[in-house]
């Protein structure tokens, strides 16, 4: 085959291919598809543009109008609560106690007017003396306890008269009721005695061995000046206040660890020596090894004899009054954590803590479930003394509060306790 023929065949094939391609491009099917899609879009648009048959919008508008007719704002006004700053914890506590005691009068609770006697500091006549520290007062003497010294002042002139020192830290002191002396308990467990003489600086004249006392009390036993001491290990010891070399008597009362004691007997014992007292072991009151009062699940901070009762303050923010049973005779919830009770006659003072130290005055014959007056609040308290007045000592001063002009408010829902 010559070259001319080959060229002719190629031209022929190209021509056939070109004809085939022209036929596919000219096919009319895609034009029909475009028409159908255009019609479908037009139908959808017509459906969207015709919402007149849906009446739901009219119904929803009616529903909204009905809700607006309910006086929602008035309901909110009726449910206004009192501002929490306007009601103290004690007032709420008193209201709860009143409701428990008077269930049948629950409908009248809104008529009760709760007084603010114990929530606001009572305005009392007071005098400030610029002498601070832990105080002890006896007759015309006022003693200030520092870490290693005791300064004894004249209460009338407030001039220092005696300066007692110790080579070990001083924990507590008490004035000797029978002689012109001061009895002290040292931090490391010894008892010591200072003479109030004319020496410029006086060291103890008598010192005992280490016994770790948790409670001491002066007694006159068969005309002898004595010191009763209860130790941490549960021993009762009788010491002569003239000789502290060894105890005259020592007996083991209990195997339990002791934290405090309450003496219930007389200050003068004649004849047979009987010591009527209760031991405090954390949350229990003991008479020897016998449980006198059932130990609650709380620690006893302070225990005192008051009238015919025993009163203790506990770590669960309660005062408990004990009588004859092993369970408390009365339980009084408190608004602060009370750690100290100081009785005097018909009343007692409590020292508690709630952000600040709180000193309150109680009279159970007037009110049982709340104090009759809140004396004052302090950032720090060294000691509190309750005699004719209330004396509160801080690190830099002590304040004497007079109770002569104390105004008392009674509460018909809390008429106190028959003492």
C-alpha positions, 0 to 999 in steps of 0.5 A: 500500500502506497503512502497516498492510500494510507493518508486517505484511510486516516482522513476517512477515520477522522471524519467518522470520529467527528461525525460520532461526536457531533451526534452526542452533543446534539442529543435533546434529553438534557433539555427535557431534564432542565425543563422538569427541574425548573417546574419542580422549583416553581412548585416548591416556591408556590408552596412556601409563598402560600401560608394562609391555610396555617392558623397556628400563628393566630392560636399562639398569639391567643395563648400569649395573651392569656399568660399576660393576664396572670398577675405574675408580678403580684405573686413575686411581691407576696413571696418577698423574703426578709433580708437575711441580715435583718434576722439574727441566728439567735432570733431564728433559734428562738422562733424554732424553740417556741414552735416546738414548745407551742405546736398548737399555736403554730398559726400565731407564730407570725405575731411573735415579736422576737427581742434583740436583747441577746443579739445586740450588745447591751448598753451597760455602764463601763469603766476601762483600766489600762491594765491587760492580761489574765486577771485574778481578783481577791478582796482589794488585790488584782493580779495580772498573770504574764508568762513568767511573772505575776504583778499584784495591784491594789484595786483602789489605787491601781498601783503595783504592790507585789512582783512575783516571778518564776523560772518556768511559764505560769499557767494559772493562779489563785489567791490563798483564802487563808493566808497572804499568799498566791498559789500557782500552777506552772505550765510543766505540771507543778504547784507553787506558792508565793508569799506576798511580802515586801521583796522587790521580786519574789520567787516561789517559796514552795514547789511540788513535784510534777503532778500535772493537775487539771483542777485545784481547790483550797479546803480546810480539812480538820482545821488544816489548810489544804489543797485538793488536786485532781491530776490528768491520770485520775488521781485525787491528791491532798496537799498541805499548803505548808509543805509541797514535798509530797501529798498527804493523801493520794488515791486513784479514782479512775483509769480514764484520762481526766480533763477537768473536775467539779467539786460539789462538797463544802470548803470545810471538812470535819471528821471523816474525809469525804470528797464529793466531786465529779470528774470530766473525761472529754465528753463524760461525767464520772464519779470514780469509775462509774458513769454519772451522766452519759457521755454525748458525742461531744467534748465538754469544755467547761463544767460548773455547779449551779444551784442544784444542777450541773451545767456543762458547755459542749463542742456541739454548740449546746449547754447541757443541764444535768440533774439525777439521770444519766441523760441531760435534764435540759439541752440548750442550743447556743448561737456560739461555741461556748468554752467557759462558764463563770457562775455567780449567785443566781446568774452565770456568764458564758464566754464563746466564740463566733468570728469574735469572742462573745460574752453573754449573761444568763439567768435561767429563772428568767429565760432558759433558751437564751441569755438575758443580755449580750455584754460585748464582743472582743477580738481577744479575751484573756480572762473574765471575772464575774462578781458584783460586776463583769470584768473582761480582760484583753491583752492591753486593758480590762473593762469593768461592766456594771449590771446595776442599770441592766434592763431585762425584757421578758418573753412569754414563750420562755418563762425560764426554769424553776431553780 
